[in-house]
Structures are given as structure tokens and as C-alpha cells.
Amino acid sequence: MQIRELSAEQCLELLKRSTLGHLGCVLDRQPYVVPIHFSLDAERNCLYGFSSVGQKIAWMRENPHVCVEVPEITDRNHWTTVLIFGRYEEIDDTPEHADARQRMLDLLQERREWWLPATAKLGSQERAAVLIYQIHIDRMTGRSAARDR
Ligand SMILES: Cc1cc2nc3c(=O)[nH]c(=O)nc-3n(C[C@H](O)[C@H](O)[C@H](O)COP(=O)(O)OP(=O)(O)OC[C@H]3O[C@@H](n4cnc5c(N)ncnc54)[C@H](O)[C@@H]3O)c2cc1C
């Protein structure tokens, strides 16, 4: 198997066609990883996400440094993954976040229902309190594996 590094453009291509990743955050030296949906905004160099208010939000409010892993796995010999190292920030109703908010809403129109898992409450059909956030991309790396011919 050969593993190669991806260029920044190749990383962005994968992020554009993906919607599912794993978000890792840390509090008091304890890591916590959950699956999330996201949408890339390449112009603003960030990911947008929709979230229920629970442990991950509480932890990221305390420590905004996060890592997101985005996989594209065909089989154990053929895969591509991108890792993002970034910073969590909530998008609220303030003028400062008006641009991010509008861009996030535009992306939501394009990808209807991808955010629904965030609104489901444990063990019920009730909708939980949700918020939207962005992850500013500080740096990213990508690797791709393919089997030797
Ligand atoms: C394919 C997929 C996409 C998803 N997309 C989103 C999304 O875009 N936004 C979003 O907010 N959520 C999404 N979820 C749900 C998400 O993974 C979390 O389960 C949910 O957000 C609750 O996280 P929390 O930190 O608020 O946990 P809380 O509700 O506060 O739960 C606390 C405890 O529950 C346990 N727990 C929480 N989530 C999980 C889990 N998934 N599996 C096992 N144990 C768990 C942990 O032990 C944690 O300590 C998605 C899940 C899947 C499978």
C-alpha cells in the first residue's frame, strides 16, 4: 500500500464533497469525539455545523481548540482522510456574525436535512435546543492510500 500526502487543494476538494466528520474536543486532558455533519465555506476558510446544546458545546466553550477528521474510506487499502486543526466559535445574532450566519443559511438551503441529527433529543421525537457554529481552519493535512499494482 502506498500512502501519499494531499495538497491543500486536494484537502479542500474532499471537504467540499463531504458532509460527515468526527469532531474531537478536549477538557481537563480528557478527549471527546462525536460524529457531526458540517458544511465547508472555502471562501471563509471554515466549517459550519449545527449542534444540540450538550457536552461537546460545553467543552468547546471552555476550550475552543478542536480537531475534525473527515474520512472517505472505500476499503482498508483505499482511503483518504483529512484532518483539520481549528478553533470553535458560535455564530450568534450579533452584527459581527451576520455574514457567517447568512452564508451558513445559504448552505443549509443547498443541503436540506443534513443537520437534522443535531436536533433530535435522546429517546424522543422532541427537538432539542440547537445552535450554529463555525470552526476556523488553522491548518489541515490530508493523506490518501492506494494498493500497489
Ligand atoms: C451520522 C451522525 C451525524 C450526526 N450529526 C450531528 C450534527 O451535525 N450535530 C450534532 O449536534 N449532533 C450530530 N450527531 C449526534 C452527535 O454525534 C451526538 O450524539 C450529539 O450531538 C450529542 O452530543 P453531546 O456532546 O451534546 O452529548 P450529550 O447529549 O450531552 O451526551 C452526553 C453523553 O452521551 C454520550 N454520547 C453522546 N453522543 C453519543 C454518540 N453519538 N454515541 C455514543 N455516545 C454518545 C457521551 O458519553 C456523552 O458523555 C450525529 C450523529 C451521527 C451518528
The ligand as a Gaussian input file, in Angstrom:
#p B3LYP/6-31G(d) Opt

LIG

0 1
 C      -24.130000      10.319000      11.345000
 C      -24.334000      11.264000      12.501000
 C      -24.350000      12.629000      12.299000
 C      -24.550000      13.493000      13.360000
 N      -24.562000      14.842000      13.123000
 C      -24.699000      15.694000      14.169000
 C      -24.629000      17.099000      13.986000
 O      -24.452000      17.595000      12.874000
 N      -24.752000      17.874000      15.076000
 C      -24.950000      17.375000      16.320000
 O      -25.069000      18.132000      17.278000
 N      -25.020000      16.050000      16.528000
 C      -24.884000      15.206000      15.481000
 N      -24.934000      13.869000      15.695000
 C      -25.134000      13.385000      17.069000
 C      -23.826000      13.566000      17.843000
 O      -22.888000      12.598000      17.436000
 C      -24.035000      13.485000      19.345000
 O      -24.575000      12.218000      19.694000
 C      -24.988000      14.565000      19.821000
 O      -24.702000      15.807000      19.221000
 C      -24.911000      14.723000      21.341000
 O      -23.632000      15.162000      21.673000
 P      -23.380000      15.947000      23.054000
 O      -21.912000      16.153000      23.204000
 O      -24.267000      17.116000      23.118000
 O      -23.780000      14.798000      24.071000
 P      -24.832000      14.803000      25.281000
 O      -26.225000      14.710000      24.716000
 O      -24.514000      15.935000      26.212000
 O      -24.497000      13.386000      25.886000
 C      -23.602000      13.166000      26.924000
 C      -23.005000      11.785000      26.884000
 O      -23.678000      10.916000      25.968000
 C      -22.754000      10.095000      25.267000
 N      -22.928000      10.333000      23.817000
 C      -23.246000      11.481000      23.180000
 N      -23.299000      11.296000      21.850000
 C      -23.005000       9.993000      21.622000
 C      -22.910000       9.189000      20.466000
 N      -23.106000       9.702000      19.188000
 N      -22.569000       7.890000      20.594000
 C      -22.348000       7.368000      21.816000
 N      -22.424000       8.068000      22.965000
 C      -22.763000       9.367000      22.887000
 C      -21.380000      10.504000      25.740000
 O      -20.914000       9.544000      26.654000
 C      -21.570000      11.837000      26.405000
 O      -20.709000      11.984000      27.509000
 C      -24.731000      12.981000      14.657000
 C      -24.660000      11.605000      14.872000
 C      -24.475000      10.763000      13.806000
 C      -24.411000       9.268000      14.065000

